[in-house]
Amino acid sequence: MPPKPKSIRPTASRRRPSTPPSATPEFEGIRALAASLNEHHRQMATACAPLVQSIIQSQSRDHQHLEQLLDRLLDCACIPEGLVLFRTLCRYYFPLNPAATADYIGAYREMWDSEDTEELAGSTEKETAK
């Protein structure tokens, strides 16, 4: 009769820590800072939303004002609300200044673009279209 295989039990060096690194005290400061930054981005997006709507409704062609607002929206395009506003204003600004709009899109890609945000942006656009 063949011998029974030994059960494989993790050794102390292979065991996972009982608490995830994000729950350790060393990371609490980072988590608090990230939460504060996220809240700041949400407040910026909320403040910019009426400005975007006003620009579009009034058909503004003030390039300086549009670009200042795009700069602010670029900072908060890391959250879904900010990204929707950024894209909306880019779509409005493109016929007025395609080169500047392309620069803003390039800046967005350098700052925020990843597979996760592409998936999120796709779902955000679908929700907005409804």
KOLNU-609309 format. One record per residue (C-alpha): residue in one letter; x, y, z. Coordinates in Angstrom, 1 decimal. Each point is the difference from the previous one (the first is absolute). Example, Ala and Ser with C-alpha at 12.3 -4.5 7.8 and 13.67 -1.06 7.14 Angstrom:
REM KOLNU-609309
 resn      u      v      w
    a   12.3   -4.5    7.8
    s    1.4    3.4   -0.7
***
This chain:
REM KOLNU-609309
 resn      u      v      w
    m    0.0    0.0    0.0
    p    1.5    3.4   -1.0
    p    0.7    2.5    2.8
    k   -2.6    2.7    0.6
    p    1.1    3.4   -1.1
    k    1.0    2.4    2.8
    s   -2.5    2.8    0.5
    i    1.4    3.3   -1.0
    r   -0.4    2.5    2.7
    p    1.3    3.5   -0.3
    t    3.0    0.8    2.0
    a    0.3    3.2    2.1
    s    2.0    1.7   -2.8
    r   -2.7   -0.7   -2.6
    r   -3.0    1.0    2.0
    r   -1.7    3.2   -1.0
    p   -0.2    2.7    2.6
    s   -3.2   -0.1    2.0
    t   -0.8    3.7   -0.8
    p    0.3    1.4   -3.5
    p    2.7    2.7   -0.4
    s   -2.7    2.6   -0.6
    a   -1.4   -0.5    3.5
    t    3.3    0.5    1.7
    p    0.7    3.2    1.9
    e    2.8    0.9   -2.4
    f   -2.5    0.4   -2.8
    e   -2.7    1.9    1.9
    g    1.6    3.4   -0.8
    i    0.1   -0.9   -3.7
    r   -3.6   -1.2    0.1
    a   -1.1    3.2    1.7
    l    1.9    2.1   -2.6
    a   -1.5   -2.0   -2.9
    a   -3.5    0.4    1.4
    s    0.5    3.7    0.4
    l    1.3    0.4   -3.5
    n   -2.9   -2.0   -1.4
    e   -2.4    2.3    1.9
    h    1.7    3.0   -1.4
    h   -0.3   -1.3   -3.6
    r   -3.7   -0.6    0.6
    q   -0.5    3.5    1.3
    m    1.9    1.4   -3.0
    a   -2.2   -2.0   -2.4
    t   -3.1    1.2    1.7
    a    1.1    3.6   -0.2
    c    0.9   -0.3   -3.7
    a   -3.2   -1.7   -1.1
    p   -2.1    3.2   -0.2
    l    2.9    1.8   -1.8
    v    0.1   -2.7   -2.7
    q   -3.7    0.1   -0.5
    s    0.0    3.8   -0.2
    i    2.8    0.1   -2.6
    i   -1.8   -2.5   -2.1
    q   -3.4    1.7    0.3
    s    1.4    3.4   -0.8
    q    2.2   -1.4   -2.8
    s    3.0    1.9    1.5
    r    3.1    0.3   -2.2
    d    2.2    1.5    2.7
    h    3.1   -2.2   -0.6
    q    1.7    1.2    3.2
    h   -3.0   -0.8    2.2
    l   -0.5   -3.4   -1.7
    e    3.6   -0.9    0.4
    q    0.1    1.1    3.7
    l   -3.0   -2.2    0.6
    l    1.5   -2.9   -1.9
    d    3.1    0.3    2.2
    r   -2.1   -0.3    3.2
    l   -2.0   -2.9   -1.5
    l    3.2   -1.7   -0.9
    d    1.0    0.0    3.6
    c   -3.2   -1.8    1.0
    a   -0.4   -2.3   -3.0
    c    1.2   -2.8    2.2
    i   -3.5   -0.5    1.3
    p   -3.0   -0.9   -2.1
    e   -1.8    3.3    0.5
    g    3.0    2.1   -0.9
    l    0.7   -2.2   -3.0
    v   -3.5    0.4   -1.4
    l    0.3    3.8    0.3
    f    3.5    0.0   -1.5
    r   -1.2   -2.0   -3.0
    t   -3.1    2.1   -0.4
    l    2.1    3.2   -0.2
    c    2.5   -1.6   -2.3
    r   -2.7   -1.0   -2.4
    y   -1.3    3.6    0.1
    y    3.4    1.6   -0.4
    f    1.3   -2.3   -2.8
    p   -1.7    1.8   -2.9
    l    1.3    3.3    1.4
    n    3.6   -1.0    0.5
    p    0.8   -3.6   -1.0
    a    3.8    0.3    0.8
    a   -0.6    1.2    3.5
    t   -2.6   -2.6    0.6
    a    2.4   -2.7   -1.2
    d    2.6    1.4    2.4
    y   -2.5   -0.3    2.9
    i   -0.9   -3.6   -1.0
    g    3.7   -0.8   -0.1
    a    0.5    1.5    3.4
    y   -2.9   -2.0    1.4
    r    1.5   -3.2   -1.4
    e    3.4    0.7    1.6
    m   -1.5    0.8    3.4
    w   -2.9   -2.4    0.4
    d   -0.4   -2.5   -2.9
    s    0.1   -3.7    0.9
    e   -2.1   -3.0   -0.7
    d   -2.1    0.6    3.1
    t   -0.9    3.5   -1.0
    e   -0.8   -1.1   -3.5
    e   -2.5   -2.6    1.3
    l   -1.4    2.6    2.5
    a   -0.3    2.6   -2.7
    g   -1.9   -2.4   -2.3
    s   -2.5   -0.8    2.7
    t   -0.3    3.7    1.0
    e   -0.8    0.9   -3.7
    k   -2.6   -2.7   -0.2
    e   -1.6    1.3    3.2
    t    0.1    3.5   -1.3
    a   -1.6   -1.0   -3.3
    k   -3.0   -1.5    1.8
***
